[in-house]
Amino acid sequence: MYAVSILVHRRGVMMKRVFGDTDRIKKMVRVPAKNTPGAQAQAGAPAGLVEAIRGSLADGFLPCAAAFGIAKKLKIPLVVVGDAADDIGVRVVNCQLGCFKVDKSVHDLVGKTVRPELAAAVESHIANGSLTCADVFGLARRLKVRPIEIADAANQSHTKIHHCQLGCF
């Protein structure tokens, strides 16, 4: 049985939320492990991967940015880090795109202005297809901005970002 308890903030009230087998099954349906780029590589993942994940935990959770750092340091696909975190029951939190956080705070765009060139880049990319997590990071590198700025432009245009590189969504 897989279960991780965390406190979440809903409508001004702190509640306990248990992430269990049902949540794992939902994730596996969204991101089938056999079809992910790193699924075959996971069997040959570096021996220090689990230790690196445990060493990067913040309050029992693995921050998204830390997971990216582990993948870069160990030269492995990001999805392998995400799968390994799942295997040891560690939840990835604080998405670099603002998609999710431990406290479930809403990434608020009220009063924020998105630069027109970022909005145009997102719109032109969407015209060629959908917007994935990897696309957001690629656009951010190309435009020399933080990924959250591209995500804000996508959110403002009501564009959903999908296919997390760690396999979270």
Secondary structure, DSSP 8 states (H G I E B T S, - for coil): --EEEEEEEETTEEEEEEEEHHHHHHHHHHS-GGGSTTHHHHTT--TTHHHHHHHT-BTTBEEHHHHHHHHHHHT--HHHHHHHHHHTT--EES-TTSS--TT------TT----HHHHHHHHHHHHTS-EEHHHHHHHHHHHTS-HHHHHHHHHHTT--EE--TTS--
